[in-house]
Amino acid sequence: MPISISATNSRRSLGFTLLEVLVVVTLLALLASMVVPMMGRNTETEDLDFQAKHLKDVIQQLAENSMFRGELMALRLDDTRYQPQRYNIDDQVFEPIVGNDLFTEFELPTNYLLEWTLTEQDDPGQSSLNQVAANLVTTQNNVDKDDLPQLYFFPSGEATPVTLILRDGEKGDEVKLELDAVGRVDIPTDEDELDEDE
């Protein structure tokens, strides 16, 4: 005996109702309005705090690698980029570090600037670490001092003390990083600075 299908059941299986189509179109429009502004922009890497943390990680790893490997390492700074380097004893030059993704040259996002101020020596009669490293390279290899890195990390655990400021030129926001002479890097908060003032 053949089974008959009613007209209402066959009508339902043929397509969507107008209400269902409108709900789907509305949901797609909402989703598109959230996704389109984010396309072509990596919000995580354009965040100032993310950039400061990345720079802090690079500095800490350079300090640690210098001690563990027994190599003189450095960081070459520019207004819009920074590049970790190692001292090649055979060729007596600083060169980029290969084989480590963290130590590749890093370009800051558009409108970001990097500024730095080397911390003064307590004893003016004593040579700074930068002068020691610069003299080591320039006297042996006739290298122009402008081509040298600005921050040095020695196998003894010592480092160039410096204050770095990472600034978002568009928004005017900035983050300060401080590297001390024993290779510790810190990102002071507003509360830390208030405590120092008191």
LUMBA-732532 format. One line per field, with one value per atom (N, C-alpha, C, O, CB): residue in one letter; x, y, z. Coordinates in steps of 0.2 Angstrom, whole numbers, plus 5000, padded with zeros to 4 digits. Atoms other than C-alpha are relative to their C-alpha. Glycine has a CB too. Layout:
<atoms>
resn	c(a,...)
px	c(X,...)
py	c(Y,...)
pz	c(Z,...)
</atoms>
This chain:
<atoms>
resn	c(m,m,m,m,m,p,p,p,p,p,i,i,i,i,i,s,s,s,s,s,i,i,i,i,i,s,s,s,s,s,a,a,a,a,a,t,t,t,t,t,n,n,n,n,n,s,s,s,s,s,r,r,r,r,r,r,r,r,r,r,s,s,s,s,s,l,l,l,l,l,g,g,g,g,g,f,f,f,f,f,t,t,t,t,t,l,l,l,l,l,l,l,l,l,l,e,e,e,e,e,v,v,v,v,v,l,l,l,l,l,v,v,v,v,v,v,v,v,v,v,v,v,v,v,v,t,t,t,t,t,l,l,l,l,l,l,l,l,l,l,a,a,a,a,a,l,l,l,l,l,l,l,l,l,l,a,a,a,a,a,s,s,s,s,s,m,m,m,m,m,v,v,v,v,v,v,v,v,v,v,p,p,p,p,p,m,m,m,m,m,m,m,m,m,m,g,g,g,g,g,r,r,r,r,r,n,n,n,n,n,t,t,t,t,t,e,e,e,e,e,t,t,t,t,t,e,e,e,e,e,d,d,d,d,d,l,l,l,l,l,d,d,d,d,d,f,f,f,f,f,q,q,q,q,q,a,a,a,a,a,k,k,k,k,k,h,h,h,h,h,l,l,l,l,l,k,k,k,k,k,d,d,d,d,d,v,v,v,v,v,i,i,i,i,i,q,q,q,q,q,q,q,q,q,q,l,l,l,l,l,a,a,a,a,a,e,e,e,e,e,n,n,n,n,n,s,s,s,s,s,m,m,m,m,m,f,f,f,f,f,r,r,r,r,r,g,g,g,g,g,e,e,e,e,e,l,l,l,l,l,m,m,m,m,m,a,a,a,a,a,l,l,l,l,l,r,r,r,r,r,l,l,l,l,l,d,d,d,d,d,d,d,d,d,d,t,t,t,t,t,r,r,r,r,r,y,y,y,y,y,q,q,q,q,q,p,p,p,p,p,q,q,q,q,q,r,r,r,r,r,y,y,y,y,y,n,n,n,n,n,i,i,i,i,i,d,d,d,d,d,d,d,d,d,d,q,q,q,q,q,v,v,v,v,v,f,f,f,f,f,e,e,e,e,e,p,p,p,p,p,i,i,i,i,i,v,v,v,v,v,g,g,g,g,g,n,n,n,n,n,d,d,d,d,d,l,l,l,l,l,f,f,f,f,f,t,t,t,t,t,e,e,e,e,e,f,f,f,f,f,e,e,e,e,e,l,l,l,l,l,p,p,p,p,p,t,t,t,t,t,n,n,n,n,n,y,y,y,y,y,l,l,l,l,l,l,l,l,l,l,e,e,e,e,e,w,w,w,w,w,t,t,t,t,t,l,l,l,l,l,t,t,t,t,t,e,e,e,e,e,q,q,q,q,q,d,d,d,d,d,d,d,d,d,d,p,p,p,p,p,g,g,g,g,g,q,q,q,q,q,s,s,s,s,s,s,s,s,s,s,l,l,l,l,l,n,n,n,n,n,q,q,q,q,q,v,v,v,v,v,a,a,a,a,a,a,a,a,a,a,n,n,n,n,n,l,l,l,l,l,v,v,v,v,v,t,t,t,t,t,t,t,t,t,t,q,q,q,q,q,n,n,n,n,n,n,n,n,n,n,v,v,v,v,v,d,d,d,d,d,k,k,k,k,k,d,d,d,d,d,d,d,d,d,d,l,l,l,l,l,p,p,p,p,p,q,q,q,q,q,l,l,l,l,l,y,y,y,y,y,f,f,f,f,f,f,f,f,f,f,p,p,p,p,p,s,s,s,s,s,g,g,g,g,g,e,e,e,e,e,a,a,a,a,a,t,t,t,t,t,p,p,p,p,p,v,v,v,v,v,t,t,t,t,t,l,l,l,l,l,i,i,i,i,i,l,l,l,l,l,r,r,r,r,r,d,d,d,d,d,g,g,g,g,g,e,e,e,e,e,k,k,k,k,k,g,g,g,g,g,d,d,d,d,d,e,e,e,e,e,v,v,v,v,v,k,k,k,k,k,l,l,l,l,l,e,e,e,e,e,l,l,l,l,l,d,d,d,d,d,a,a,a,a,a,v,v,v,v,v,g,g,g,g,g,r,r,r,r,r,v,v,v,v,v,d,d,d,d,d,i,i,i,i,i,p,p,p,p,p,t,t,t,t,t,d,d,d,d,d,e,e,e,e,e,d,d,d,d,d,e,e,e,e,e,l,l,l,l,l,d,d,d,d,d,e,e,e,e,e,d,d,d,d,d,e,e,e,e,e)
px	c(5004,5000,5004,5008,4995,4996,5008,4998,4992,4999,5001,5011,4999,5003,5005,5000,5005,5002,5002,4992,4997,5013,4996,4993,5008,5005,5002,5003,5010,4998,4997,5004,5004,5008,4994,4997,5009,5007,5012,4996,4993,5024,5004,5010,4999,4996,5030,5002,5007,4997,4998,5029,5005,5009,4993,4995,5039,5007,5012,4999,4994,5053,5003,5009,5000,4998,5055,5004,5009,4994,4996,5063,4999,4996,4998,5000,5064,4994,4992,5007,5005,5051,5003,5009,4996,4998,5053,5003,5009,4995,4997,5056,5007,5011,4995,4994,5070,5006,5011,5000,4995,5079,5002,5008,4997,4998,5078,5004,5008,4993,4996,5085,5007,5012,4997,4993,5100,5003,5009,5000,4997,5103,5002,5007,4995,4999,5102,5006,5011,4994,4994,5115,5006,5011,4999,4994,5127,5002,5008,4998,4998,5126,5003,5008,4993,4996,5130,5007,5011,4995,4994,5144,5005,5011,5000,4996,5151,5002,5007,4996,4998,5150,5005,5008,4993,4995,5161,5007,5012,4998,4993,5174,5003,5009,4998,4997,5176,5005,5010,4995,4995,5184,5007,5012,4997,4994,5197,5004,5010,4998,4996,5202,5006,5006,4996,4994,5220,5003,5008,4998,4997,5224,5001,4996,4996,4999,5232,5000,5005,5007,5001,5225,5005,5007,4993,4996,5236,5007,5010,5001,4993,5253,5000,5006,5003,5001,5247,4999,4999,4995,5001,5244,5007,5012,4997,4994,5257,5003,5009,4999,4997,5258,5003,5008,4994,4997,5261,5007,5011,4995,4993,5275,5005,5011,4999,4995,5283,5002,5008,4997,4999,5281,5005,5010,4994,4996,5289,5008,5012,4998,4993,5304,5003,5009,5000,4997,5306,5002,5008,4994,4998,5306,5007,5011,4995,4994,5320,5006,5011,4999,4994,5331,5001,5007,4998,4998,5329,5003,5008,4993,4997,5333,5007,5011,4996,4993,5348,5005,5010,5000,4996,5355,5001,5006,4996,5000,5351,5005,5009,4994,4996,5359,5007,5011,4997,4993,5374,5004,5010,5001,4997,5378,5000,5006,4996,5000,5373,5005,5008,4993,4995,5383,5007,5011,4997,4994,5397,5002,5008,5005,4999,5395,4998,4994,4996,5002,5395,4994,4995,5006,5006,5377,4998,5001,4994,5001,5370,4993,4990,5005,5006,5354,5001,5003,4994,4999,5355,4993,4988,5002,5007,5341,5000,5005,5000,5002,5333,4993,4990,5000,5006,5318,4994,4989,4999,5005,5307,5001,4996,4997,4999,5315,5006,5009,5002,4995,5327,5003,4999,4999,4997,5339,5005,5010,5003,4995,5347,5006,5006,4997,4994,5365,5005,5004,5004,4995,5380,5007,5007,4999,4994,5398,5004,5005,5004,4997,5407,5008,5011,4999,4993,5425,5004,5009,5001,4996,5432,5001,5006,4998,5000,5427,5000,5001,4994,5000,5427,4995,4996,5007,5006,5410,4994,4993,4999,5007,5392,4996,4996,4997,5004,5381,4993,4992,5003,5007,5362,5000,5005,4995,5001,5357,4996,4990,4998,5004,5351,4998,5001,5004,5002,5341,4995,4994,5006,5004,5330,4995,4997,5004,5006,5313,5000,4998,4994,5001,5313,5006,5005,5001,4994,5330,5000,5006,5006,5000,5325,4999,4997,4995,5001,5325,4992,4988,5003,5007,5309,4998,5001,4998,5002,5300,4993,4989,4998,5006,5288,4994,4995,5002,5006,5270,5001,5004,4993,5000,5267,4998,4993,4995,5002,5266,5004,5003,4993,4996,5277,5007,5010,4999,4993,5293,5004,5000,5000,4996,5307,5005,5009,5004,4995,5318,5004,5001,4997,4996,5332,5005,5007,5004,4995,5343,5004,5002,4996,4995,5359,5000,5001,5006,4999,5360,5007,5012,4998,4993,5375,5003,5000,5000,4996,5389,5001,5001,5007,4999,5391,5007,5007,4998,4993,5410,5002,5003,5004,4998,5414,5007,5008,5000,4993,5432,5000,5005,5005,5000,5427,4997,4992,4996,5003,5424,4993,4992,5005,5006,5406,5001,5005,4994,5000,5402,4999,5003,4994,5001,5397,5007,5009,4995,4994,5414,5005,5009,5003,4996,5423,4998,5003,4999,5002,5413,5002,5004,4992,4998,5415,5007,5009,4997,4992,5434,5002,5007,5003,4998,5435,4999,5004,4996,5002,5427,5004,5007,4993,4997,5433,5007,5010,4998,4993,5451,5003,5008,5003,4997,5453,4998,5001,4997,5003,5442,4999,4996,4994,5002,5441,4993,4991,5005,5008,5422,4998,5000,4996,5003,5413,4995,4991,4996,5004,5405,4993,4989,5002,5007,5389,4996,4990,4999,5003,5387,4999,4997,5004,5000,5388,4993,4990,5006,5006,5374,5000,5006,4998,5001,5368,5000,5003,4994,5001,5365,5004,5004,4993,4996,5377,4999,4997,5008,5002,5375,5006,5008,4994,4994,5391,4999,4994,5005,5000,5394,5000,4998,5005,5000,5397,4993,4993,5005,5006,5379,4999,4993,4999,5001,5382,4997,4997,5007,5003,5372,5000,5002,4992,5000,5371,4993,4988,5000,5006,5359,4997,5000,5002,5003,5346,4993,4990,5001,5007,5329,4997,4999,4998,5003,5318,4993,4989,5000,5007,5302,4997,5000,5000,5004,5290,4994,4990,4998,5005,5278,4996,4998,5003,5005,5262,4999,4996,4993,5000,5264,4993,4992,5005,5007,5246,4996,4992,4997,5004,5238,5003,5000,4998,4996,5252,5001,5004,4996,4998,5253,5007,5010,4995,4994,5269,5001,4998,5005,4998,5277,5008,5011,4998,4993,5294,5002,4999,5001,4996,5306,5007,5010,5001,4994,5321,5004,5002,4999,4995,5336,5006,5009,5003,4994,5349,5006,5006,4998,4993,5367,5001,5006,5005,4999,5364,4995,4994,4999,5005,5352,4993,4990,5003,5007,5336,4996,4998,4999,5004,5322,4993,4991,5000,5007,5306,4996,4999,5002,5005,5291,4996,4992,4995,5003,5287,4993,4991,5004,5006,5269,4999,5004,4995,5001,5261,5001,5003,4993,4999,5260,5007,5009,4996,4993,5278,5004,5007,5004,4997,5283,4997,5001,4998,5003,5271,5003,5005,4992,4996,5280,5006,5009,5000,4993,5297,4999,5004,5003,5000,5291,4998,5000,4994,5002,5284,5006,5005,4995)
py	c(4994,5000,5006,5007,5000,4994,5017,5005,5006,5003,4995,5030,5007,5008,5000,4994,5047,5006,5005,5002,4995,5063,5006,5008,5002,4994,5078,5006,5006,5001,4994,5094,5005,5008,5004,4996,5103,4998,5002,5001,5003,5092,5001,5003,4992,4999,5093,5008,5009,4998,4993,5112,5003,5007,5005,4999,5113,4998,5002,4997,5003,5103,5003,5002,4993,4997,5114,5006,5007,5002,4994,5129,5004,5001,5006,4997,5142,5005,5008,5004,4995,5154,5007,5008,5000,4993,5173,5002,5005,5005,4998,5175,4997,5000,4998,5004,5162,5004,5004,4993,4996,5171,5007,5008,5001,4993,5188,4999,5003,5003,5001,5181,4998,5001,4994,5002,5173,5006,5008,4995,4994,5189,5005,5008,5004,4995,5200,4998,5002,5000,5003,5188,5001,5003,4993,4999,5189,5007,5009,4998,4993,5208,5002,5006,5004,4999,5209,4998,5001,4997,5003,5197,5004,5006,4993,4996,5207,5007,5009,5001,4993,5224,4999,5004,5003,5001,5216,4998,5000,4995,5002,5208,5005,5005,4993,4995,5221,5005,5006,5003,4995,5234,4997,5001,5004,5003,5222,4997,4995,4994,5003,5215,5005,5011,4999,4997,5220,5003,5007,5005,4997,5225,4995,4991,5006,5005,5214,5004,5007,4997,4996,5222,4998,5002,5000,5003,5211,5003,5006,4993,4997,5217,5007,5010,4997,4993,5235,5003,5009,5002,4997,5236,5002,4998,4994,4998,5246,4996,4995,5007,5005,5234,4994,4991,4999,5005,5220,5001,4997,4997,4998,5229,5000,4998,5006,4999,5233,4994,4992,5005,5007,5215,4997,4993,4996,5003,5209,5002,4999,5001,4997,5221,4998,4996,5008,5002,5216,4993,4991,5001,5008,5197,5000,4996,4997,5000,5201,5001,4998,5004,4998,5210,4995,4993,5007,5005,5197,4994,4991,4998,5006,5183,5001,4997,4998,4998,5192,5000,4997,5007,5000,5194,4993,4991,5004,5007,5176,4996,4992,4996,5004,5169,5002,4998,5002,4997,5180,4996,4994,5007,5004,5171,4993,4990,5001,5007,5154,4998,4992,4997,5002,5154,5003,5001,5003,4997,5164,5005,5005,4995,4995,5177,5007,5008,4997,4993,5196,5001,4999,5005,4999,5200,5007,5011,4995,4993,5217,5001,4996,5004,4998,5226,5006,5011,5000,4994,5238,5003,5000,4998,4996,5252,5005,5007,5003,4995,5263,5003,5000,4997,4997,5274,4996,4996,5007,5004,5262,4992,4988,5002,5007,5245,4998,5003,4997,5002,5235,4993,4989,5000,5007,5220,4997,5000,5001,5003,5208,4998,4996,4994,5002,5204,4996,4997,5006,5004,5193,5002,5004,4993,4998,5197,4994,4989,5003,5005,5186,5001,5005,4999,4999,5183,4999,5003,4995,5002,5176,5006,5008,4994,4994,5191,5007,5012,5000,4994,5203,5006,5012,5003,4995,5211,4998,4992,5000,5002,5211,4998,5002,5006,5003,5201,4998,4997,4995,5002,5197,4992,4989,5000,5007,5181,4996,4998,5000,5004,5167,4994,4992,4998,5006,5152,5000,4995,4996,4999,5160,5005,5011,5002,4995,5168,5006,5011,4996,4994,5179,5005,5011,4998,4995,5187,5002,5005,4996,4997,5192,5008,5010,4997,4992,5211,5001,4998,5003,4999,5218,5007,5012,4999,4994,5232,5002,4998,5000,4997,5243,5001,5003,5006,4998,5246,5007,5011,4998,4993,5262,5005,5003,5001,4994,5278,4998,5002,5001,5001,5269,5002,5001,4992,4998,5276,4997,4996,5008,5002,5270,5005,5008,4993,4995,5282,4997,4992,5007,5003,5278,5005,5009,4993,4996,5286,4996,4992,5006,5004,5278,5003,5009,4999,4998,5278,5002,4999,4995,4998,5288,4996,4993,5007,5003,5280,5003,5009,4999,4997,5282,5003,5009,4995,4998,5284,5003,4999,4995,4998,5296,4998,4999,5008,5002,5290,4993,4992,5001,5007,5273,4999,5003,4995,5001,5267,4996,4992,4996,5003,5262,4993,4992,5004,5006,5245,5001,4998,4995,4998,5253,5002,5000,5006,4998,5261,4994,4994,5005,5006,5244,4996,4994,4996,5004,5235,5004,5001,4999,4996,5249,5000,5000,5008,5000,5250,4994,4993,5002,5006,5232,4999,4996,4994,5001,5232,5005,5003,5000,4995,5249,5000,5001,5007,5000,5247,4994,4995,5000,5006,5230,5000,4997,4994,5001,5232,5007,5006,4996,4993,5251,5001,5003,5001,4999,5251,5007,5009,4994,4994,5267,4999,4995,5003,5001,5269,5001,4998,5005,4999,5275,4993,4992,5005,5006,5257,4995,4989,4997,5004,5249,4999,5004,5001,5000,5243,5004,5007,4992,4995,5254,4996,4998,5004,5004,5240,4994,4990,4998,5005,5227,4995,4997,5002,5006,5210,4996,4993,4996,5003,5203,4993,4992,5004,5007,5184,5001,4996,4996,4999,5191,5001,5001,5005,4998,5196,5007,5009,4997,4993,5214,5002,4999,5004,4997,5225,5007,5010,4997,4993,5242,5003,5002,5003,4997,5252,5005,5010,5003,4996,5261,5001,4996,4997,4998,5269,5000,5004,5006,5001,5264,5003,5001,4993,4998,5273,4998,5000,5008,5002,5265,5005,5005,4993,4994,5279,4998,4997,5007,5000,5278,5007,5011,4997,4993,5294,5003,5009,5001,4998,5294,5002,5007,4995,4999,5292,5004,5007,4993,4996,5300,4995,4998,5006,5005,5284,4998,4998,4994,5002,5278,4995,4995,5006,5005,5264,5000,5001,4992,4999,5265,4993,4990,5005,5006,5250,5003,5007,4995,4998,5251,4994,4989,5003,5005,5240,5002,5007,4998,4999,5239,4997,4993,4998,5002,5235,4993,4990,5004,5007,5217,4996,4990,4998,5004,5213,4999,4996,4994,5000,5215,5006,5011,5000,4995,5224,5000,4995,4998,4999,5231,5005,5010,5002,4995,5240,5003,5000,4997,4997,5252,5002,5005,5006,4997,5256,5007,5009,4995,4994,5272,5000,5005,5003,5001,5266,5000,5003,4994,5000,5262,5007,5009,4995,4993,5280,5004,5008,5003,4996,5287,4998,5003,4999,5002,5277,5003,5005,4992,4997,5283,5008,5010,4999,4993,5301,5002,5007,5003,4998,5300,4999,5000,4995)
pz	c(5000,5000,5000,5005,5006,5001,4994,5006,5008,4994,4994,5008,4996,4992,5005,5003,5003,5005,5011,4998,4997,5008,5000,4994,4998,5000,5013,4996,4996,5007,5003,5004,5004,5002,4997,4995,5020,5001,5002,5006,4999,5023,4994,4995,5001,5006,5005,4999,4997,4994,5000,5006,5005,5003,5001,4995,5022,4997,4999,5006,5002,5014,4994,4993,4999,5006,4999,5001,4997,4995,4999,5006,5007,5012,4995,4994,5020,5000,4994,5001,5000,5026,4999,5000,5006,5000,5024,5006,5006,4997,4994,5042,5002,5004,5006,5000,5042,4996,4999,4998,5004,5028,5003,5003,4993,4997,5037,5006,5007,5001,4994,5053,4998,5001,5004,5003,5043,4998,4999,4995,5003,5033,5006,5006,4995,4995,5049,5004,5006,5005,4997,5058,4996,4999,5002,5004,5044,4999,4999,4992,5000,5043,5007,5007,4999,4993,5062,5000,5002,5005,5000,5060,4995,4997,4997,5004,5045,5003,5002,4993,4997,5054,5006,5007,5003,4995,5068,4997,4999,5005,5003,5057,4995,4995,4996,5005,5043,5003,5000,4996,4997,5054,5002,5002,5005,4998,5060,4995,4996,5005,5006,5043,4998,4998,4994,5002,5038,5006,5005,4995,4994,5056,5005,5007,5003,4995,5069,5007,5009,4999,4994,5085,5006,5010,5002,4995,5096,5000,5005,5000,5001,5089,4999,5000,4994,5000,5087,5007,5008,4995,4993,5106,5003,5003,5004,4997,5115,5006,5006,5003,4995,5130,4997,5000,5005,5003,5119,4997,4998,4994,5003,5110,5006,5005,4996,4994,5127,5003,5004,5005,4997,5133,4995,4998,5001,5005,5117,5001,5001,4993,4999,5119,5006,5007,5000,4994,5137,5000,5002,5006,5001,5132,4997,4998,4997,5004,5119,5004,5004,4994,4995,5132,5005,5006,5003,4995,5145,4997,5000,5004,5003,5133,4998,4998,4994,5001,5127,5006,5005,4997,4994,5144,5003,5004,5006,4997,5149,4995,4997,5000,5005,5132,5000,4999,4993,5000,5134,5006,5005,5002,4995,5151,4999,5000,5007,5001,5146,4994,4995,4999,5005,5130,5000,4997,4993,4999,5136,4994,4992,5001,5005,5122,5001,5005,4993,5000,5120,4996,4990,4999,5004,5114,5000,5005,5002,5000,5110,4997,4994,4995,5003,5104,4996,4999,5005,5004,5090,4999,4997,4992,5000,5092,4994,4992,5007,5005,5079,5003,5007,4993,4999,5080,4999,5003,4997,5002,5072,5000,4998,4994,5000,5075,5005,5007,4992,4996,5085,4997,4995,5008,5002,5081,5005,5006,4993,4995,5093,4995,4990,5003,5004,5088,5005,5011,4997,4996,5094,4997,4991,4999,5002,5093,4997,5001,5006,5003,5081,5001,4998,4992,4998,5088,4994,4994,5006,5006,5072,4996,4994,4996,5005,5061,5004,5001,4996,4996,5076,4998,4997,5000,5002,5071,5004,5005,4992,4997,5078,4994,4989,5004,5006,5067,5003,5009,4997,4998,5067,5003,5001,4994,4997,5077,4996,4994,5008,5005,5066,5004,5009,4994,4997,5071,5006,5010,5002,4994,5085,4998,4996,5006,5002,5080,5004,5002,4999,4996,5095,4999,5000,5007,5001,5090,4992,4990,5001,5007,5072,5001,5006,4996,5000,5068,5000,4997,4993,4998,5074,4998,5000,5007,5002,5065,5004,5005,4992,4996,5076,4995,4989,5004,5005,5069,4999,5002,5004,5002,5060,5006,5010,4994,4995,5071,5007,5012,5001,4994,5085,5000,4995,5002,5000,5090,5007,5012,5000,4994,5102,5001,4997,4998,4998,5112,5006,5009,5002,4995,5124,5003,4999,4997,4996,5137,5004,5008,5004,4997,5143,5007,5008,4997,4993,5162,5002,5000,5005,4998,5169,5005,5009,5003,4995,5178,5006,5007,4997,4994,5196,5001,5004,5006,5000,5195,4993,4989,5002,5006,5181,4997,4991,5000,5002,5181,4997,4994,5006,5002,5177,4993,4991,5005,5007,5159,5000,5004,4995,5000,5155,4996,4992,4997,5004,5148,4992,4988,5002,5008,5131,4998,4992,4999,5003,5130,5000,4995,5005,5000,5134,4994,4990,5006,5006,5121,4993,4988,5000,5006,5108,4999,4993,5001,5001,5111,4997,4993,5006,5002,5109,4992,4989,5004,5007,5092,4995,4990,4998,5004,5085,4999,4994,5002,5001,5089,4996,4993,5007,5003,5082,4992,4988,5003,5007,5066,4996,4991,5001,5003,5062,4998,4993,4994,5001,5064,5002,5007,5003,4998,5064,5006,5006,4995,4994,5082,4998,5002,5005,5001,5074,4997,4997,4994,5003,5066,5006,5005,4995,4995,5083,5004,5004,5006,4996,5094,5006,5008,5003,4994,5109,5006,5011,4999,4994,5122,4999,4994,5002,5000,5127,5006,5011,5000,4995,5137,5000,4995,4998,4999,5144,5003,5007,5004,4997,5149,5008,5011,4997,4992,5167,5003,5009,5001,4998,5168,5000,5002,5007,5001,5166,4994,4989,5001,5006,5154,5000,5005,5000,5001,5148,5003,5001,4993,4997,5160,4995,4993,5007,5004,5150,5002,5005,4992,5000,5150,4993,4989,5004,5006,5135,5000,5005,4997,5000,5130,4993,4988,5001,5006,5118,4999,5004,5000,5001,5111,4994,4989,5000,5005,5101,4998,5001,5002,5002,5091,4998,4998,4994,5002,5085,5007,5007,4996,4994,5103,5005,5010,5002,4995,5113,5006,5011,5002,4994,5125,4999,4994,4999,5000,5130,5006,5011,5001,4995,5140,5001,4997,4998,4999,5149,5003,5006,5006,4998,5151,5003,5001,4994,4997,5163,5000,5003,5007,5000,5161,5005,5004,4993,4996,5175,4998,4994,5008,5002,5175,5001,4999,5005,4999,5180,4996,4997,5007,5005,5165,5002,4999,4999,4999,5174,4997,4997,5008,5004,5164,5004,5005,4993,4996,5172,4996,4993,5007,5002,5166,5006,5008,4995,4994,5180,4999,4993,5003,5001,5183,5003,5006,5004,4997,5188,5007,5010,4998,4993,5206,5002,5007,5002,4998,5206,5000,5005,4995,5000,5201,5005,5008,4993,4994,5214,5006,5010,5000,4993,5228,5000,5005,5000,5000,5222,5002,5005,4993,4999,5223,5007,5010,4996,4993,5241,5005,5011,5002)
</atoms>
